[in-house]
Amino acid sequence: MSGRDRPEEQRPGGLRGVVAKFREVTYGMAAHDMTRYAMRSRASMEHLFILTTMGDLLGVPILPPYYSLRLLPYVVPQIATWKRRMLREKDVTDAIF
């Protein structure tokens, strides 16, 4: 079956391609900034949560160890990236982006 024999919807640059591009452009204009802001807010909340529960790892005892141990199974997958984020050097330009 050649490109001329296919229906309009199945061609590579057909109607579906135009609709998909229109959706992407509309998303970029309407919701991309909101999505980035929501993801940044979620990351900062998770960062703060891990700091309050696992602050003992960095020498900041906020919660008693009992509660930290109770929450440990939920936090273990994120500890390595959290420690890297906390201990890296920060620059003035980090606040801009």
Summary of the structure (lengths in Angstrom):
residues: 97
radius of gyration: 23.2
end to end distance: 49.5
largest distance: 70.8
contacts: 185
relative contact order: 0.07
helix: 74%
strand: 0%
